[in-house]
Every structure is written in structure tokens, then in C-alpha cells.
Amino acid sequence: MTRSQLGALLAVIIPDILSVIIKRTGFSQDEAIEKFYNSKVYSCLSDEKTGVWHYSSHLIAELFEQERSSGGIIFPQEAS
């Protein structure tokens, strides 16, 4: 995947991720944007090598919540 393709994909999925975060946390849109873009989850999502971009919006939101509550992220194992 090229950087441009990843950017296009992120432009489509990030609004959905933010919507899930807002519904689950009650954050305002601005607060959700600021917290998500400053998270390690977002950093991993924007790095094509991590493969986080192929997770569902709900799973990415769960990982964000996990990071906020525990300070860490445990990524799911891929099925063999």
C-alpha cells in the first residue's frame, strides 16, 4: 500500500472510529479528535507496517479505550 492509499483509507475510517469513541466515552467531538490523534493507537494506525489499518473501527476504538485505561495496548493475534 502506498502512503497516498493509506492516507485515503484513513480519511474514510477515522470519522467512523471517532464516532464510536464519542458514543462510548461521551467526549465532545473536539476532545475525541485531540485524544485520538495524540494516542499510540493512532500512531500505530497511521503506520502501514503495523497492519492496524485493517482492524474494524470498533476494534480500533476498543484499543483506544484500552490504552486510555491501562496505558498500554495489546493487539489481537492474527488467526493462523
PDB file with SEQRES, HELIX, SHEET and CRYST1 records, atoms N, CA, C and O in Angstrom:
SEQRES   1 A   80  MET THR ARG SER GLN LEU GLY ALA LEU LEU ALA VAL ILE          
SEQRES   2 A   80  ILE PRO ASP ILE LEU SER VAL ILE ILE LYS ARG THR GLY          
SEQRES   3 A   80  PHE SER GLN ASP GLU ALA ILE GLU LYS PHE TYR ASN SER          
SEQRES   4 A   80  LYS VAL TYR SER CYS LEU SER ASP GLU LYS THR GLY VAL          
SEQRES   5 A   80  TRP HIS TYR SER SER HIS LEU ILE ALA GLU LEU PHE GLU          
SEQRES   6 A   80  GLN GLU ARG SER SER GLY GLY ILE ILE PHE PRO GLN GLU          
SEQRES   7 A   80  ALA SER                                                      
HELIX    1 AA1 ARG A    3  THR A   25  1                                  23    
HELIX    2 AA2 GLN A   29  TYR A   37  1                                   9    
HELIX    3 AA3 LYS A   40  LEU A   45  1                                   6    
HELIX    4 AA4 GLU A   48  THR A   50  5                                   3    
HELIX    5 AA5 VAL A   52  HIS A   54  5                                   3    
HELIX    6 AA6 SER A   57  SER A   70  1                                  14    
CRYST1    1.000    1.000    1.000  90.00  90.00  90.00 P 1           1          
ATOM      1  N   MET A   1       0.853  -1.168   0.000  1.00  0.00           N  
ATOM      2  CA  MET A   1       0.000   0.000   0.000  1.00  0.00           C  
ATOM      3  C   MET A   1       0.901   1.233   0.000  1.00  0.00           C  
ATOM      4  O   MET A   1       1.877   1.298   0.746  1.00  0.00           O  
ATOM      5  N   THR A   2       0.571   2.188  -0.825  1.00  0.00           N  
ATOM      6  CA  THR A   2       1.354   3.416  -0.862  1.00  0.00           C  
ATOM      7  C   THR A   2       0.908   4.357   0.251  1.00  0.00           C  
ATOM      8  O   THR A   2      -0.167   4.193   0.828  1.00  0.00           O  
ATOM      9  N   ARG A   3       1.727   5.318   0.534  1.00  0.00           N  
ATOM     10  CA  ARG A   3       1.403   6.326   1.565  1.00  0.00           C  
ATOM     11  C   ARG A   3       0.104   7.033   1.211  1.00  0.00           C  
ATOM     12  O   ARG A   3      -0.727   7.302   2.079  1.00  0.00           O  
ATOM     13  N   SER A   4      -0.064   7.331  -0.078  1.00  0.00           N  
ATOM     14  CA  SER A   4      -1.260   8.004  -0.561  1.00  0.00           C  
ATOM     15  C   SER A   4      -2.506   7.147  -0.348  1.00  0.00           C  
ATOM     16  O   SER A   4      -3.551   7.657   0.055  1.00  0.00           O  
ATOM     17  N   GLN A   5      -2.395   5.854  -0.616  1.00  0.00           N  
ATOM     18  CA  GLN A   5      -3.525   4.945  -0.410  1.00  0.00           C  
ATOM     19  C   GLN A   5      -3.875   4.840   1.068  1.00  0.00           C  
ATOM     20  O   GLN A   5      -5.051   4.832   1.433  1.00  0.00           O  
ATOM     21  N   LEU A   6      -2.856   4.761   1.917  1.00  0.00           N  
ATOM     22  CA  LEU A   6      -3.113   4.703   3.354  1.00  0.00           C  
ATOM     23  C   LEU A   6      -3.798   5.982   3.819  1.00  0.00           C  
ATOM     24  O   LEU A   6      -4.738   5.930   4.613  1.00  0.00           O  
ATOM     25  N   GLY A   7      -3.336   7.122   3.335  1.00  0.00           N  
ATOM     26  CA  GLY A   7      -3.965   8.401   3.695  1.00  0.00           C  
ATOM     27  C   GLY A   7      -5.428   8.448   3.295  1.00  0.00           C  
ATOM     28  O   GLY A   7      -6.267   8.940   4.049  1.00  0.00           O  
ATOM     29  N   ALA A   8      -5.738   7.934   2.101  1.00  0.00           N  
ATOM     30  CA  ALA A   8      -7.127   7.898   1.636  1.00  0.00           C  
ATOM     31  C   ALA A   8      -7.968   6.971   2.510  1.00  0.00           C  
ATOM     32  O   ALA A   8      -9.106   7.293   2.851  1.00  0.00           O  
ATOM     33  N   LEU A   9      -7.407   5.830   2.866  1.00  0.00           N  
ATOM     34  CA  LEU A   9      -8.117   4.881   3.736  1.00  0.00           C  
ATOM     35  C   LEU A   9      -8.378   5.503   5.105  1.00  0.00           C  
ATOM     36  O   LEU A   9      -9.482   5.393   5.638  1.00  0.00           O  
ATOM     37  N   LEU A  10      -7.375   6.149   5.668  1.00  0.00           N  
ATOM     38  CA  LEU A  10      -7.543   6.775   6.985  1.00  0.00           C  
ATOM     39  C   LEU A  10      -8.613   7.862   6.950  1.00  0.00           C  
ATOM     40  O   LEU A  10      -9.373   8.025   7.904  1.00  0.00           O  
ATOM     41  N   ALA A  11      -8.668   8.604   5.845  1.00  0.00           N  
ATOM     42  CA  ALA A  11      -9.676   9.666   5.716  1.00  0.00           C  
ATOM     43  C   ALA A  11     -11.089   9.098   5.758  1.00  0.00           C  
ATOM     44  O   ALA A  11     -12.030   9.785   6.157  1.00  0.00           O  
ATOM     45  N   VAL A  12     -11.232   7.839   5.344  1.00  0.00           N  
ATOM     46  CA  VAL A  12     -12.547   7.194   5.347  1.00  0.00           C  
ATOM     47  C   VAL A  12     -12.866   6.578   6.709  1.00  0.00           C  
ATOM     48  O   VAL A  12     -13.993   6.696   7.189  1.00  0.00           O  
ATOM     49  N   ILE A  13     -11.875   5.917   7.342  1.00  0.00           N  
ATOM     50  CA  ILE A  13     -12.189   5.173   8.564  1.00  0.00           C  
ATOM     51  C   ILE A  13     -12.104   5.995   9.849  1.00  0.00           C  
ATOM     52  O   ILE A  13     -12.785   5.671  10.821  1.00  0.00           O  
ATOM     53  N   ILE A  14     -11.303   7.029   9.880  1.00  0.00           N  
ATOM     54  CA  ILE A  14     -11.142   7.802  11.120  1.00  0.00           C  
ATOM     55  C   ILE A  14     -12.450   8.449  11.580  1.00  0.00           C  
ATOM     56  O   ILE A  14     -12.734   8.417  12.777  1.00  0.00           O  
ATOM     57  N   PRO A  15     -13.260   9.035  10.692  1.00  0.00           N  
ATOM     58  CA  PRO A  15     -14.537   9.585  11.190  1.00  0.00           C  
ATOM     59  C   PRO A  15     -15.408   8.528  11.873  1.00  0.00           C  
ATOM     60  O   PRO A  15     -16.075   8.820  12.866  1.00  0.00           O  
ATOM     61  N   ASP A  16     -15.403   7.308  11.345  1.00  0.00           N  
ATOM     62  CA  ASP A  16     -16.189   6.236  11.968  1.00  0.00           C  
ATOM     63  C   ASP A  16     -15.609   5.860  13.333  1.00  0.00           C  
ATOM     64  O   ASP A  16     -16.354   5.645  14.288  1.00  0.00           O  
ATOM     65  N   ILE A  17     -14.288   5.781  13.421  1.00  0.00           N  
ATOM     66  CA  ILE A  17     -13.636   5.480  14.704  1.00  0.00           C  
ATOM     67  C   ILE A  17     -13.992   6.554  15.726  1.00  0.00           C  
ATOM     68  O   ILE A  17     -14.338   6.242  16.865  1.00  0.00           O  
ATOM     69  N   LEU A  18     -13.907   7.820  15.318  1.00  0.00           N  
ATOM     70  CA  LEU A  18     -14.224   8.923  16.232  1.00  0.00           C  
ATOM     71  C   LEU A  18     -15.683   8.868  16.669  1.00  0.00           C  
ATOM     72  O   LEU A  18     -15.994   9.165  17.822  1.00  0.00           O  
ATOM     73  N   SER A  19     -16.575   8.493  15.768  1.00  0.00           N  
ATOM     74  CA  SER A  19     -17.989   8.366  16.119  1.00  0.00           C  
ATOM     75  C   SER A  19     -18.181   7.311  17.205  1.00  0.00           C  
ATOM     76  O   SER A  19     -18.937   7.523  18.153  1.00  0.00           O  
ATOM     77  N   VAL A  20     -17.498   6.178  17.068  1.00  0.00           N  
ATOM     78  CA  VAL A  20     -17.594   5.115  18.075  1.00  0.00           C  
ATOM     79  C   VAL A  20     -17.030   5.606  19.412  1.00  0.00           C  
ATOM     80  O   VAL A  20     -17.626   5.372  20.464  1.00  0.00           O  
ATOM     81  N   ILE A  21     -15.890   6.283  19.369  1.00  0.00           N  
ATOM     82  CA  ILE A  21     -15.271   6.802  20.591  1.00  0.00           C  
ATOM     83  C   ILE A  21     -16.209   7.784  21.291  1.00  0.00           C  
ATOM     84  O   ILE A  21     -16.375   7.721  22.509  1.00  0.00           O  
ATOM     85  N   ILE A  22     -16.815   8.679  20.535  1.00  0.00           N  
ATOM     86  CA  ILE A  22     -17.723   9.677  21.105  1.00  0.00           C  
ATOM     87  C   ILE A  22     -18.920   8.984  21.765  1.00  0.00           C  
ATOM     88  O   ILE A  22     -19.318   9.349  22.871  1.00  0.00           O  
ATOM     89  N   LYS A  23     -19.485   7.997  21.092  1.00  0.00           N  
ATOM     90  CA  LYS A  23     -20.639   7.276  21.653  1.00  0.00           C  
ATOM     91  C   LYS A  23     -20.271   6.541  22.934  1.00  0.00           C  
ATOM     92  O   LYS A  23     -21.049   6.527  23.888  1.00  0.00           O  
ATOM     93  N   ARG A  24     -19.091   5.932  22.961  1.00  0.00           N  
ATOM     94  CA  ARG A  24     -18.689   5.122  24.119  1.00  0.00           C  
ATOM     95  C   ARG A  24     -18.215   5.959  25.297  1.00  0.00           C  
ATOM     96  O   ARG A  24     -18.411   5.570  26.449  1.00  0.00           O  
ATOM     97  N   THR A  25     -17.595   7.102  25.027  1.00  0.00           N  
ATOM     98  CA  THR A  25     -16.976   7.875  26.104  1.00  0.00           C  
ATOM     99  C   THR A  25     -17.746   9.127  26.506  1.00  0.00           C  
ATOM    100  O   THR A  25     -17.595   9.622  27.623  1.00  0.00           O  
ATOM    101  N   GLY A  26     -18.564   9.635  25.601  1.00  0.00           N  
ATOM    102  CA  GLY A  26     -19.255  10.889  25.875  1.00  0.00           C  
ATOM    103  C   GLY A  26     -18.384  12.109  25.624  1.00  0.00           C  
ATOM    104  O   GLY A  26     -18.782  13.229  25.945  1.00  0.00           O  
ATOM    105  N   PHE A  27     -17.193  11.907  25.048  1.00  0.00           N  
ATOM    106  CA  PHE A  27     -16.325  13.034  24.708  1.00  0.00           C  
ATOM    107  C   PHE A  27     -17.013  13.919  23.684  1.00  0.00           C  
ATOM    108  O   PHE A  27     -17.822  13.447  22.886  1.00  0.00           O  
ATOM    109  N   SER A  28     -16.688  15.203  23.710  1.00  0.00           N  
ATOM    110  CA  SER A  28     -17.106  16.083  22.620  1.00  0.00           C  
ATOM    111  C   SER A  28     -16.303  15.689  21.386  1.00  0.00           C  
ATOM    112  O   SER A  28     -15.307  14.973  21.491  1.00  0.00           O  
ATOM    113  N   GLN A  29     -16.731  16.152  20.232  1.00  0.00           N  
ATOM    114  CA  GLN A  29     -16.004  15.841  19.008  1.00  0.00           C  
ATOM    115  C   GLN A  29     -14.567  16.356  19.084  1.00  0.00           C  
ATOM    116  O   GLN A  29     -13.629  15.641  18.731  1.00  0.00           O  
ATOM    117  N   ASP A  30     -14.396  17.588  19.540  1.00  0.00           N  
ATOM    118  CA  ASP A  30     -13.045  18.158  19.640  1.00  0.00           C  
ATOM    119  C   ASP A  30     -12.171  17.370  20.608  1.00  0.00           C  
ATOM    120  O   ASP A  30     -10.992  17.138  20.338  1.00  0.00           O  
ATOM    121  N   GLU A  31     -12.746  16.963  21.728  1.00  0.00           N  
ATOM    122  CA  GLU A  31     -11.996  16.195  22.722  1.00  0.00           C  
ATOM    123  C   GLU A  31     -11.605  14.828  22.171  1.00  0.00           C  
ATOM    124  O   GLU A  31     -10.477  14.375  22.367  1.00  0.00           O  
ATOM    125  N   ALA A  32     -12.535  14.176  21.484  1.00  0.00           N  
ATOM    126  CA  ALA A  32     -12.246  12.867  20.898  1.00  0.00           C  
ATOM    127  C   ALA A  32     -11.144  12.976  19.849  1.00  0.00           C  
ATOM    128  O   ALA A  32     -10.238  12.144  19.806  1.00  0.00           O  
ATOM    129  N   ILE A  33     -11.221  13.990  19.014  1.00  0.00           N  
ATOM    130  CA  ILE A  33     -10.201  14.197  17.980  1.00  0.00           C  
ATOM    131  C   ILE A  33      -8.841  14.400  18.617  1.00  0.00           C  
ATOM    132  O   ILE A  33      -7.864  13.760  18.226  1.00  0.00           O  
ATOM    133  N   GLU A  34      -8.776  15.285  19.591  1.00  0.00           N  
ATOM    134  CA  GLU A  34      -7.491  15.587  20.238  1.00  0.00           C  
ATOM    135  C   GLU A  34      -6.897  14.361  20.929  1.00  0.00           C  
ATOM    136  O   GLU A  34      -5.707  14.079  20.789  1.00  0.00           O  
ATOM    137  N   LYS A  35      -7.718  13.644  21.663  1.00  0.00           N  
ATOM    138  CA  LYS A  35      -7.219  12.473  22.392  1.00  0.00           C  
ATOM    139  C   LYS A  35      -6.825  11.342  21.439  1.00  0.00           C  
ATOM    140  O   LYS A  35      -5.807  10.683  21.647  1.00  0.00           O  
ATOM    141  N   PHE A  36      -7.623  11.116  20.401  1.00  0.00           N  
ATOM    142  CA  PHE A  36      -7.319  10.035  19.474  1.00  0.00           C  
ATOM    143  C   PHE A  36      -6.040  10.327  18.682  1.00  0.00           C  
ATOM    144  O   PHE A  36      -5.172   9.463  18.563  1.00  0.00           O  
ATOM    145  N   TYR A  37      -5.928  11.527  18.148  1.00  0.00           N  
ATOM    146  CA  TYR A  37      -4.745  11.860  17.344  1.00  0.00           C  
ATOM    147  C   TYR A  37      -3.462  11.905  18.172  1.00  0.00           C  
ATOM    148  O   TYR A  37      -2.367  11.830  17.614  1.00  0.00           O  
ATOM    149  N   ASN A  38      -3.581  12.026  19.475  1.00  0.00           N  
ATOM    150  CA  ASN A  38      -2.409  12.017  20.346  1.00  0.00           C  
ATOM    151  C   ASN A  38      -2.159  10.650  20.989  1.00  0.00           C  
ATOM    152  O   ASN A  38      -1.320  10.524  21.880  1.00  0.00           O  
ATOM    153  N   SER A  39      -2.881   9.642  20.540  1.00  0.00           N  
ATOM    154  CA  SER A  39      -2.754   8.314  21.133  1.00  0.00           C  
ATOM    155  C   SER A  39      -1.741   7.452  20.382  1.00  0.00           C  
ATOM    156  O   SER A  39      -1.406   7.704  19.224  1.00  0.00           O  
ATOM    157  N   LYS A  40      -1.271   6.433  21.084  1.00  0.00           N  
ATOM    158  CA  LYS A  40      -0.393   5.453  20.453  1.00  0.00           C  
ATOM    159  C   LYS A  40      -1.176   4.639  19.421  1.00  0.00           C  
ATOM    160  O   LYS A  40      -0.621   4.224  18.403  1.00  0.00           O  
ATOM    161  N   VAL A  41      -2.452   4.415  19.684  1.00  0.00           N  
ATOM    162  CA  VAL A  41      -3.286   3.680  18.733  1.00  0.00           C  
ATOM    163  C   VAL A  41      -3.290   4.404  17.385  1.00  0.00           C  
ATOM    164  O   VAL A  41      -3.133   3.773  16.340  1.00  0.00           O  
ATOM    165  N   TYR A  42      -3.469   5.730  17.411  1.00  0.00           N  
ATOM    166  CA  TYR A  42      -3.449   6.480  16.150  1.00  0.00           C  
ATOM    167  C   TYR A  42      -2.075   6.382  15.491  1.00  0.00           C  
ATOM    168  O   TYR A  42      -1.979   6.229  14.273  1.00  0.00           O  
ATOM    169  N   SER A  43      -1.030   6.467  16.281  1.00  0.00           N  
ATOM    170  CA  SER A  43       0.319   6.348  15.735  1.00  0.00           C  
ATOM    171  C   SER A  43       0.489   5.006  15.026  1.00  0.00           C  
ATOM    172  O   SER A  43       1.058   4.944  13.937  1.00  0.00           O  
ATOM    173  N   CYS A  44       0.002   3.950  15.635  1.00  0.00           N  
ATOM    174  CA  CYS A  44       0.086   2.621  15.016  1.00  0.00           C  
ATOM    175  C   CYS A  44      -0.812   2.532  13.788  1.00  0.00           C  
ATOM    176  O   CYS A  44      -0.430   1.941  12.777  1.00  0.00           O  
ATOM    177  N   LEU A  45      -1.996   3.113  13.874  1.00  0.00           N  
ATOM    178  CA  LEU A  45      -2.935   3.099  12.750  1.00  0.00           C  
ATOM    179  C   LEU A  45      -2.330   3.782  11.528  1.00  0.00           C  
ATOM    180  O   LEU A  45      -2.517   3.322  10.402  1.00  0.00           O  
ATOM    181  N   SER A  46      -1.621   4.856  11.742  1.00  0.00           N  
ATOM    182  CA  SER A  46      -1.070   5.615  10.622  1.00  0.00           C  
ATOM    183  C   SER A  46       0.249   5.043  10.099  1.00  0.00           C  
ATOM    184  O   SER A  46       0.820   5.576   9.147  1.00  0.00           O  
ATOM    185  N   ASP A  47       0.735   3.966  10.713  1.00  0.00           N  
ATOM    186  CA  ASP A  47       1.941   3.277  10.248  1.00  0.00           C  
ATOM    187  C   ASP A  47       1.507   2.010   9.521  1.00  0.00           C  
ATOM    188  O   ASP A  47       1.078   1.046  10.155  1.00  0.00           O  
ATOM    189  N   GLU A  48       1.615   2.008   8.226  1.00  0.00           N  
ATOM    190  CA  GLU A  48       1.134   0.905   7.397  1.00  0.00           C  
ATOM    191  C   GLU A  48       1.719  -0.438   7.810  1.00  0.00           C  
ATOM    192  O   GLU A  48       1.061  -1.469   7.671  1.00  0.00           O  
ATOM    193  N   LYS A  49       2.937  -0.435   8.309  1.00  0.00           N  
ATOM    194  CA  LYS A  49       3.620  -1.681   8.672  1.00  0.00           C  
ATOM    195  C   LYS A  49       2.950  -2.421   9.831  1.00  0.00           C  
ATOM    196  O   LYS A  49       3.087  -3.640   9.938  1.00  0.00           O  
ATOM    197  N   THR A  50       2.235  -1.711  10.692  1.00  0.00           N  
ATOM    198  CA  THR A  50       1.609  -2.353  11.856  1.00  0.00           C  
ATOM    199  C   THR A  50       0.392  -3.185  11.476  1.00  0.00           C  
ATOM    200  O   THR A  50       0.041  -4.128  12.185  1.00  0.00           O  
ATOM    201  N   GLY A  51      -0.247  -2.849  10.378  1.00  0.00           N  
ATOM    202  CA  GLY A  51      -1.451  -3.567   9.959  1.00  0.00           C  
ATOM    203  C   GLY A  51      -2.707  -3.179  10.724  1.00  0.00           C  
ATOM    204  O   GLY A  51      -3.770  -3.755  10.493  1.00  0.00           O  
ATOM    205  N   VAL A  52      -2.605  -2.210  11.633  1.00  0.00           N  
ATOM    206  CA  VAL A  52      -3.779  -1.805  12.423  1.00  0.00           C  
ATOM    207  C   VAL A  52      -4.874  -1.244  11.513  1.00  0.00           C  
ATOM    208  O   VAL A  52      -6.054  -1.308  11.857  1.00  0.00           O  
ATOM    209  N   TRP A  53      -4.500  -0.704  10.375  1.00  0.00           N  
ATOM    210  CA  TRP A  53      -5.475  -0.113   9.447  1.00  0.00           C  
ATOM    211  C   TRP A  53      -6.518  -1.125   8.970  1.00  0.00           C  
ATOM    212  O   TRP A  53      -7.589  -0.721   8.517  1.00  0.00           O  
ATOM    213  N   HIS A  54      -6.240  -2.415   9.056  1.00  0.00           N  
ATOM    214  CA  HIS A  54      -7.229  -3.381   8.591  1.00  0.00           C  
ATOM    215  C   HIS A  54      -8.190  -3.833   9.692  1.00  0.00           C  
ATOM    216  O   HIS A  54      -9.097  -4.618   9.415  1.00  0.00           O  
ATOM    217  N   TYR A  55      -8.020  -3.364  10.926  1.00  0.00           N  
ATOM    218  CA  TYR A  55      -8.959  -3.673  12.006  1.00  0.00           C  
ATOM    219  C   TYR A  55     -10.247  -2.881  11.804  1.00  0.00           C  
ATOM    220  O   TYR A  55     -10.254  -1.850  11.131  1.00  0.00           O  
ATOM    221  N   SER A  56     -11.325  -3.368  12.387  1.00  0.00           N  
ATOM    222  CA  SER A  56     -12.599  -2.647  12.312  1.00  0.00           C  
ATOM    223  C   SER A  56     -12.532  -1.377  13.155  1.00  0.00           C  
ATOM    224  O   SER A  56     -11.707  -1.250  14.059  1.00  0.00           O  
ATOM    225  N   SER A  57     -13.410  -0.458  12.838  1.00  0.00           N  
ATOM    226  CA  SER A  57     -13.496   0.789  13.611  1.00  0.00           C  
ATOM    227  C   SER A  57     -13.786   0.512  15.078  1.00  0.00           C  
ATOM    228  O   SER A  57     -13.236   1.170  15.961  1.00  0.00           O  
ATOM    229  N   HIS A  58     -14.646  -0.457  15.333  1.00  0.00           N  
ATOM    230  CA  HIS A  58     -14.996  -0.795  16.718  1.00  0.00           C  
ATOM    231  C   HIS A  58     -13.787  -1.360  17.468  1.00  0.00           C  
ATOM    232  O   HIS A  58     -13.568  -1.027  18.633  1.00  0.00           O  
ATOM    233  N   LEU A  59     -13.010  -2.209  16.808  1.00  0.00           N  
ATOM    234  CA  LEU A  59     -11.830  -2.763  17.462  1.00  0.00           C  
ATOM    235  C   LEU A  59     -10.796  -1.673  17.724  1.00  0.00           C  
ATOM    236  O   LEU A  59     -10.174  -1.660  18.787  1.00  0.00           O  
ATOM    237  N   ILE A  60     -10.605  -0.775  16.789  1.00  0.00           N  
ATOM    238  CA  ILE A  60      -9.653   0.324  16.991  1.00  0.00           C  
ATOM    239  C   ILE A  60     -10.109   1.201  18.148  1.00  0.00           C  
ATOM    240  O   ILE A  60      -9.287   1.641  18.952  1.00  0.00           O  
ATOM    241  N   ALA A  61     -11.417   1.462  18.242  1.00  0.00           N  
ATOM    242  CA  ALA A  61     -11.948   2.239  19.372  1.00  0.00           C  
ATOM    243  C   ALA A  61     -11.720   1.502  20.689  1.00  0.00           C  
ATOM    244  O   ALA A  61     -11.401   2.129  21.700  1.00  0.00           O  
ATOM    245  N   GLU A  62     -11.880   0.183  20.690  1.00  0.00           N  
ATOM    246  CA  GLU A  62     -11.616  -0.613  21.897  1.00  0.00           C  
ATOM    247  C   GLU A  62     -10.140  -0.522  22.295  1.00  0.00           C  
ATOM    248  O   GLU A  62      -9.816  -0.406  23.477  1.00  0.00           O  
ATOM    249  N   LEU A  63      -9.258  -0.576  21.310  1.00  0.00           N  
ATOM    250  CA  LEU A  63      -7.822  -0.456  21.597  1.00  0.00           C  
ATOM    251  C   LEU A  63      -7.507   0.922  22.178  1.00  0.00           C  
ATOM    252  O   LEU A  63      -6.677   1.048  23.079  1.00  0.00           O  
ATOM    253  N   PHE A  64      -8.171   1.950  21.658  1.00  0.00           N  
ATOM    254  CA  PHE A  64      -8.006   3.305  22.186  1.00  0.00           C  
ATOM    255  C   PHE A  64      -8.446   3.356  23.645  1.00  0.00           C  
ATOM    256  O   PHE A  64      -7.751   3.924  24.487  1.00  0.00           O  
ATOM    257  N   GLU A  65      -9.603   2.761  23.945  1.00  0.00           N  
ATOM    258  CA  GLU A  65     -10.095   2.734  25.328  1.00  0.00           C  
ATOM    259  C   GLU A  65      -9.135   1.954  26.228  1.00  0.00           C  
ATOM    260  O   GLU A  65      -8.879   2.346  27.367  1.00  0.00           O  
ATOM    261  N   GLN A  66      -8.612   0.856  25.709  1.00  0.00           N  
ATOM    262  CA  GLN A  66      -7.643   0.055  26.464  1.00  0.00           C  
ATOM    263  C   GLN A  66      -6.398   0.883  26.786  1.00  0.00           C  
ATOM    264  O   GLN A  66      -5.892   0.852  27.908  1.00  0.00           O  
ATOM    265  N   GLU A  67      -5.920   1.614  25.800  1.00  0.00           N  
ATOM    266  CA  GLU A  67      -4.736   2.463  26.022  1.00  0.00           C  
ATOM    267  C   GLU A  67      -5.031   3.521  27.083  1.00  0.00           C  
ATOM    268  O   GLU A  67      -4.198   3.785  27.949  1.00  0.00           O  
ATOM    269  N   ARG A  68      -6.206   4.118  27.014  1.00  0.00           N  
ATOM    270  CA  ARG A  68      -6.551   5.166  27.984  1.00  0.00           C  
ATOM    271  C   ARG A  68      -6.687   4.613  29.395  1.00  0.00           C  
ATOM    272  O   ARG A  68      -6.305   5.283  30.355  1.00  0.00           O  
ATOM    273  N   SER A  69      -7.216   3.419  29.540  1.00  0.00           N  
ATOM    274  CA  SER A  69      -7.448   2.873  30.882  1.00  0.00           C  
ATOM    275  C   SER A  69      -6.208   2.220  31.479  1.00  0.00           C  
ATOM    276  O   SER A  69      -5.996   2.284  32.690  1.00  0.00           O  
ATOM    277  N   SER A  70      -5.388   1.594  30.639  1.00  0.00           N  
ATOM    278  CA  SER A  70      -4.243   0.855  31.184  1.00  0.00           C  
ATOM    279  C   SER A  70      -2.885   1.462  30.826  1.00  0.00           C  
ATOM    280  O   SER A  70      -1.864   1.116  31.420  1.00  0.00           O  
ATOM    281  N   GLY A  71      -2.888   2.371  29.849  1.00  0.00           N  
ATOM    282  CA  GLY A  71      -1.619   2.953  29.409  1.00  0.00           C  
ATOM    283  C   GLY A  71      -0.897   2.108  28.376  1.00  0.00           C  
ATOM    284  O   GLY A  71       0.160   2.501  27.882  1.00  0.00           O  
ATOM    285  N   GLY A  72      -1.454   0.951  28.044  1.00  0.00           N  
ATOM    286  CA  GLY A  72      -0.831   0.070  27.066  1.00  0.00           C  
ATOM    287  C   GLY A  72      -1.846  -0.461  26.081  1.00  0.00           C  
ATOM    288  O   GLY A  72      -3.050  -0.249  26.222  1.00  0.00           O  
ATOM    289  N   ILE A  73      -1.336  -1.157  25.079  1.00  0.00           N  
ATOM    290  CA  ILE A  73      -2.200  -1.746  24.063  1.00  0.00           C  
ATOM    291  C   ILE A  73      -1.774  -3.193  23.868  1.00  0.00           C  
ATOM    292  O   ILE A  73      -0.587  -3.493  23.738  1.00  0.00           O  
ATOM    293  N   ILE A  74      -2.752  -4.077  23.849  1.00  0.00           N  
ATOM    294  CA  ILE A  74      -2.478  -5.472  23.498  1.00  0.00           C  
ATOM    295  C   ILE A  74      -3.231  -5.730  22.202  1.00  0.00           C  
ATOM    296  O   ILE A  74      -4.460  -5.804  22.177  1.00  0.00           O  
ATOM    297  N   PHE A  75      -2.461  -5.864  21.122  1.00  0.00           N  
ATOM    298  CA  PHE A  75      -3.069  -6.089  19.818  1.00  0.00           C  
ATOM    299  C   PHE A  75      -3.526  -7.533  19.694  1.00  0.00           C  
ATOM    300  O   PHE A  75      -2.847  -8.446  20.163  1.00  0.00           O  
ATOM    301  N   PRO A  76      -4.684  -7.744  19.059  1.00  0.00           N  
ATOM    302  CA  PRO A  76      -5.162  -9.116  18.882  1.00  0.00           C  
ATOM    303  C   PRO A  76      -4.210  -9.922  17.996  1.00  0.00           C  
ATOM    304  O   PRO A  76      -3.558  -9.376  17.106  1.00  0.00           O  
ATOM    305  N   GLN A  77      -4.145 -11.196  18.249  1.00  0.00           N  
ATOM    306  CA  GLN A  77      -3.327 -12.097  17.431  1.00  0.00           C  
ATOM    307  C   GLN A  77      -4.102 -12.434  16.172  1.00  0.00           C  
ATOM    308  O   GLN A  77      -5.317 -12.629  16.202  1.00  0.00           O  
ATOM    309  N   GLU A  78      -3.384 -12.498  15.078  1.00  0.00           N  
ATOM    310  CA  GLU A  78      -3.992 -12.904  13.820  1.00  0.00           C  
ATOM    311  C   GLU A  78      -4.266 -14.396  13.861  1.00  0.00           C  
ATOM    312  O   GLU A  78      -3.477 -15.163  14.412  1.00  0.00           O  
ATOM    313  N   ALA A  79      -5.367 -14.804  13.286  1.00  0.00           N  
ATOM    314  CA  ALA A  79      -5.663 -16.244  13.204  1.00  0.00           C  
ATOM    315  C   ALA A  79      -4.724 -16.887  12.205  1.00  0.00           C  
ATOM    316  O   ALA A  79      -4.437 -16.316  11.153  1.00  0.00           O  
ATOM    317  N   SER A  80      -4.249 -18.066  12.531  1.00  0.00           N  
ATOM    318  CA  SER A  80      -3.323 -18.759  11.646  1.00  0.00           C  
ATOM    319  C   SER A  80      -4.064 -19.477  10.550  1.00  0.00           C  
ATOM    320  O   SER A  80      -3.443 -20.120   9.704  1.00  0.00           O  
TER     321      SER A  80                                                      
END                                                                             
